[in-house]
Amino acid sequence: MLAPAGRAQDQVFLTPEEALAEVFPEGRYFQHDTLRFLPEELEAAKQVLRRTEPLDSMLVVTRVYNAEGQFLGYA
């Protein structure tokens, strides 16, 4: 199916900061951790996930905390 001309450009995407604020409105402190995976770890993950396309060897995980320092979740 084809989209009408110009429709793809009508989409508005959130910035990472906007997305975090929407999902975690009480979030005040953010800890970003970069995880790097070895080739054999990526291959094992592809098998478990039943994916054929390549996976990224790096993943940024953000831990979110409120103003009191209570952990709210991961993004």
C-alpha positions as CSV (number, residue, x, y, z in Angstrom):
1,M,0.0,0.0,0.0
2,L,1.3,3.4,-0.9
3,A,0.9,6.4,1.4
4,P,-0.4,9.7,-0.1
5,A,2.3,12.0,-1.3
6,G,3.8,14.1,1.5
7,R,2.2,12.0,4.3
8,A,5.5,10.5,5.5
9,Q,6.8,13.9,6.2
10,D,3.8,14.8,8.4
11,Q,5.0,12.5,11.2
12,V,6.4,14.1,14.3
13,F,8.9,12.2,16.3
14,L,9.9,12.8,19.9
15,T,13.5,13.6,20.9
16,P,15.0,11.2,23.4
17,E,14.5,13.8,26.1
18,E,10.8,14.3,25.2
19,A,10.2,10.6,25.1
20,L,11.7,10.1,28.6
21,A,9.6,13.0,29.9
22,E,6.4,11.5,28.5
23,V,7.1,8.0,29.8
24,F,8.6,9.1,33.1
25,P,6.9,12.5,34.0
26,E,8.4,12.3,37.5
27,G,11.9,11.6,36.2
28,R,14.5,14.1,37.3
29,Y,17.8,12.2,37.2
30,F,19.0,10.0,34.3
31,Q,22.0,7.6,34.3
32,H,23.0,6.5,30.8
33,D,25.0,3.2,30.5
34,T,26.5,1.9,27.3
35,L,26.4,-1.9,26.9
36,R,28.7,-3.5,24.3
37,F,28.2,-7.0,23.1
38,L,30.7,-9.5,21.7
39,P,30.0,-11.1,18.3
40,E,29.2,-14.5,20.0
41,E,26.7,-12.7,22.4
42,L,25.0,-11.1,19.4
43,E,24.7,-14.4,17.6
44,A,23.2,-16.1,20.7
45,A,20.7,-13.2,21.0
46,K,19.7,-13.5,17.3
47,Q,19.0,-17.2,17.9
48,V,16.9,-16.6,21.0
49,L,15.0,-13.7,19.4
50,R,14.7,-15.7,16.1
51,R,16.0,-12.8,14.1
52,T,18.0,-13.0,10.9
53,E,18.9,-9.3,10.5
54,P,22.0,-8.0,12.3
55,L,21.8,-6.6,15.8
56,D,23.6,-3.6,17.0
57,S,26.7,-4.3,19.0
58,M,26.0,-1.4,21.3
59,L,23.0,-0.5,23.4
60,V,22.4,2.6,25.5
61,V,20.3,1.9,28.6
62,T,18.9,4.8,30.7
63,R,18.1,4.4,34.4
64,V,15.5,6.9,35.5
65,Y,15.1,8.3,39.1
66,N,12.7,10.8,40.7
67,A,13.7,13.9,42.7
68,E,14.0,11.9,45.8
69,G,16.4,9.5,44.1
70,Q,13.9,6.6,43.9
71,F,14.5,4.3,40.9
72,L,11.5,4.6,38.4
73,G,12.6,2.3,35.6
74,Y,14.7,1.7,32.5
75,A,14.5,3.2,29.1
